[in-house]
Amino acid sequence: MAFQVQNLSVLFLLLSYWSLTTTGFTPNEIGNINDYITRTFTINNQFACVIKFTETECGDLTADTIRNALENDKNRINIYDIINGVIHEGERMVMASFFRRPDGSGDHAEHRLLTPVNNSPVLQLLNRAPPAGCVIFFSKYSPCYNYCTVPNGPLSIITKLNQFNKVTDINNKAFVFNNIYNKELNIDAQLQRERFKAINDHMLLYRCPNQNCIQCFPNNNFNANCVN
């Protein structure tokens, strides 16, 4: 009888552990997060943000869970400041917009969150408590072909996505965008797939034109609806 009780205790502990272990985002959870971002932060121009959730939250990313986790950040974010170049660095979220420098050159929102590579807003976010169980990198538009996804380019974000290696399971990391960048609607389809696959190798890529999100490479196979 004691042996049975001990076995039941071990089983209970294992079940408790499994219930707290993240198993990866579902499309519905990605949709919930996308819906929260697009409804809460009404920015017409390009912007990007990175959000982390705790391991416990990652197992139940309902609208209420997301809202409660991000309440403090939401109350601190001034949309006018974001549009004018301020980078928000909060407890659960970092956010930036495209920034036009005085010399006319620009710094893309995604790139701003990932630089400088040794002390970027993203690294600082992931190094702060609470520990990240899962993370979302949201961009209003898809990362651009001319700069953001150029292999080994000085403004490329691809290798900089290594900063998310602190979250070891790729199923707990997602890159989400709403729309294809309008200047790149007619670029070579094969090249676009290759660039998107480079992102997907670091973080699972989703397109969310609305709350119904599309995984771009389910089972590592390209889904054409991601770009159509």
N, C-alpha and C positions, 0 to 999 in steps of 0.2 A: 504493500500500500504506500509506504514511504517513497519507494522507487517511482510509482505512478505519479505521486504528487510532485516529486522533483522533476520528472519529465514534463509534466504540465506547466511547471514554473518556467522551465527552459523554453517551452513552446510559446508561452505568453510573452516572454522577453523578446524572442525572435519576431513574433508578430508585431510587437510594439515597435521594434527597430524597423521592420519592413514598412510599417505604416508611416514612418517619418522619413523614409528614404525617398528622394525624388526619383521619378521614373521618366522624366522628360515632359516637355510641354505637349498638350493636346491642341489641335487647331482651334477648339473652342476657347481655351485659355489664352492663346495668342490673340484671338478676336476680342476677348474681354479687355486685354491690355491695350490693344490698338484703339478700341472704342473709348476707353478712359482717356488716352492721350489726345485723340482728335477732338473729343468733346470738351476737355478741360483746358487745353492750350490752343486757342484759335489764332494761329500765326499763318498769314497768307503766303509768306515766302518760305524758302527752304530752312528747315531747322532739324536738329537731331538731338536725341537724348539717350542716355544709358540708365537703366533702372535695375536695381538688384532687389531680390526678395530672399527672405530667410528660408532655410530648408523646410521648416514647418509650413510656411506660407506657400512654398512651391507645390506642395501636395494638394492645395485647395485654392486655386487662383480664381475665385469667384469675383464678381464685381465688388462685393463688400470687402473682401480681403484686400483687393488692390486699392480701393479707396482708403481704407484704414491705414495701410502701409505707407501711402504717399501723402497723407494729410498734411504733415508738417512741411514737406517740400512744396506742396501746392500753395500753402499759405505764405511761403517765403518768395515764391517766384513772381517777379514783376515782368510781364510780357513786354512792356515798353523797353525795359533794360535789355532783355534778350535780343530784341530786334535791333537795338543799337550797339550790340557787340559784347555785352556783359555775359560771362559764362557763369551759370548757376552751378554751385558745388554744394550739394546738400547731403543729408544723411543717407538717402536711398537713391538719389537721382542727380545726374549732371546733365546740363542742357546748354546748347549753343546754337546760334544761327550763322548763316553765311556772313562773313565780315569783309567789308571793302576797306582796304588800307588807303591812307592819304595819297600814295603814289599811283593809285588806280588798280593795283593788283588785288586779288581776293584770296581769302582763306576759307576753305569749305568747312561746313559745320562738323562733318564727321571727323575731318582731319584735326580740327581745333580740340576736339575731345580726347584725341589720342596723342597729342604732343604737348610738351617734349616727352619723348618716349620713356625716359627714366623717372619722370615725375608728372605724368599727365593727369588731367582730371579723372580719367577712367581708373588709372592705377591708384590714385588717392582714394577714390570711392571704394575700390575693392579691398584696400588695406584698412579702411575704417570699420569699426564695429557697427552693426552686427555682421558676422560673416555671410557671404553670399552663398545661397544654395542654388540659385539660378539667376540668369541675367538676360536682359533684352536690350538690344541696340536698335533703336528706332530711328528711321530717317524718312522724312516726308517724301522725298524723291529718291530714286535708285542712285547709288554711287556712280559718279560720272565716268565716262569712258576715257576722257582726255587726261584726267589727273588721278582720280581716286583709285582706279583699279589698274593703272599701268604697272605691269610687273617691274618691281625694283625701282619705280619712279620716285623722285624725291618727295612728291606729295601723295604717293600711294598709301592707302590705308591697309593693304593686304597683310604685309608682314607685321604691321603694328597691331593687328588683331591678336597676335601672340600674347598681348597684355591680359587677355581673358583666360589664359591657361591656368589661372588660380582656381577656376571652376573646371574640373578635370573632365567631366562627362559632357561631350558635345551635345547630347540630347537636352542638356540643361542650359544651352546657350542658343539664342536665336537672333538673327538679324532680320528686321522687319521694315519693309517700305510700302508706301501707299501706291505711288504712281511712277511710271518710267519717266525719267528726266526728259522734258519736252524737246530738248535739242538732240536727243538720241533715239527718237522714235524710229528712225530709218537706218540705223547702223547695221553692219553685217551681222546676221543672226548667229552664225557660228562663233564669231568673236565675242558677241555678247554672252553666249552660253559659257564660253571659256572663262570670261571675267567673273560671271556670277558663280561659276563652280569654284573659283578661287576663294570667294567669300564663304561659300557653303562648306569648304574644307575646314574652316575655322569655327563657323557658327551656322547652324541650320538656317537656310534662307527662306523667307516667306514674303509673299506679296499680299497686302490687305487693302484692296480698293474700297472695301467696306468691312463690316464685321465678319464677313465670310472670307477667311484667309486661305491662301493657296500655298502649299509647300512646293517650293521650286524644284527640289530634287528628292522626291520620295523614293526610298530604297536606292538612292544614288542615280536615279533615272530622271532626266530633265522633263519637266512638265511645261509644255508650250503655253499653257494658260498663265504662266508666270509673267509672260511678256506680251501676250495678245490683249 
